Amino acid sequence: MGIVWTILVGLVIGVIAKFLHPGKDNMGFIATVLLGIAGSFLAGVIGQAMGWYRAGEGAGFIASVVVAIVLLVIYGRLRDKDI
């Protein structure tokens, strides 16, 4: 059940981040899920390093969405450089 929960949370966070980020992001379902999972993971790592969270606690929904939006911005800038 853990992997299914990770995918569902990743999907929700990825969709919200794409909705809040202006512009068009040509990302499919899998990329959106991976974006949300990466946002949650990085928010957890940063939160633990800064002392905001302990291991095993949630990173926080808002922090996960914010980090996912930052990843979308980085992705957009890297994608524009390639063209």
C-alpha positions in Angstrom: 0.0 0.0 0.0 3.0 2.3 0.6 3.9 2.6 -3.1 0.3 3.2 -4.1 0.0 6.0 -1.5 3.3 7.5 -2.8 2.0 7.6 -6.3 -1.4 9.1 -5.3 0.2 11.8 -3.2 2.7 12.5 -6.0 -0.1 12.8 -8.5 -2.0 15.3 -6.3 1.0 17.4 -5.5 2.1 17.4 -9.2 -1.3 18.4 -10.5 -1.6 21.2 -8.0 1.9 22.5 -8.8 1.2 22.4 -12.6 -2.1 24.2 -11.9 -0.5 27.0 -9.9 2.5 27.4 -12.2 1.8 29.7 -15.1 2.5 28.6 -18.6 2.2 25.4 -20.5 4.1 22.3 -19.3 4.0 19.4 -21.7 4.3 16.7 -19.1 2.4 13.4 -19.1 0.9 11.5 -16.3 4.2 9.7 -15.2 6.2 13.0 -15.3 3.5 14.7 -13.2 3.6 11.9 -10.6 7.4 12.0 -10.6 7.3 15.8 -10.2 5.1 15.5 -7.1 7.1 12.7 -5.6 10.3 14.7 -6.1 8.7 17.8 -4.6 7.6 15.8 -1.5 11.0 14.1 -1.1 13.0 17.3 -1.4 10.6 19.2 0.9 11.2 16.5 3.5 14.9 16.5 3.1 15.1 20.3 3.3 12.7 20.4 6.3 14.7 17.8 8.2 18.0 19.6 7.4 16.6 22.9 8.7 15.1 21.2 11.8 11.5 21.8 10.7 10.6 18.1 10.6 11.8 14.9 12.1 12.3 11.6 10.2 9.0 9.9 9.6 6.9 13.0 9.7 5.2 14.4 6.6 7.0 17.2 4.9 3.9 19.3 4.8 1.6 19.6 1.9 2.3 23.3 1.1 6.1 22.8 1.3 5.8 19.9 -1.1 3.8 21.9 -3.6 6.2 24.9 -3.4 9.2 22.7 -4.0 7.4 21.0 -7.0 6.7 24.5 -8.4 10.4 25.3 -8.1 11.2 22.1 -9.9 8.8 23.1 -12.7 10.5 26.4 -13.1 13.9 24.7 -13.3 12.5 22.2 -15.8 11.1 25.0 -17.9 14.4 26.9 -18.0 16.4 23.8 -18.9 13.9 22.8 -21.6 14.1 26.4 -23.1 17.9 26.2 -23.2 17.8 23.0 -25.3 15.8 24.7 -28.1 
